[in-house]
């Protein structure tokens, strides 16, 4: 039986609820140049707190993730100048003390235009471009895994050609082995 006081238990549950909410709700302002702060990114990517004696059976993916508004031109994997502010915030979050032991997936996405094969390759190139920026700016390469999903997971499935689908997702893979 847990020896935590009810107040500490409630605080832990609130922290867990906040972490799960942040994972489920992407912090993305589609169609704008909004920049998600390093502290928002850090909070969204925080692993769920470990609580002894409490078992939660989630039906949804519990890995922490965030979609970021890193703009790409149509059919391009070149980072636009507007991406720099968001990438700086991402670098700050990934190099923070609380995330310094974790590995991350950098997942590239495309809109629905073009062939599936072309979109797959383009999404990988977008993920690699973001990974390259992060590595050049101090994030160890072994902490980052670049993958591409093409147009498989559209942010706006009802609008497959919307530029908002051209994005990069960051997912916490947990601590380094």
Buried (B, 14 or more C-beta within 10 A) or exposed (E): EEEBEEEEBEEBBEBBEBBBEBBEEBBBEBEEEEBBEBEBBBBBBBBBEEBEEEEEEEEEEEBBBBBBBBBBEEEBBEBEEEBEBBBBBBBBBBBBEEBEEBBBBBBBBBBBBBEEEBBBBBBBBBBBBBBBBBBEBEBEEEBBBBBBBBBEBBBBEEBEEBBBBBBBBBBBBEEEE
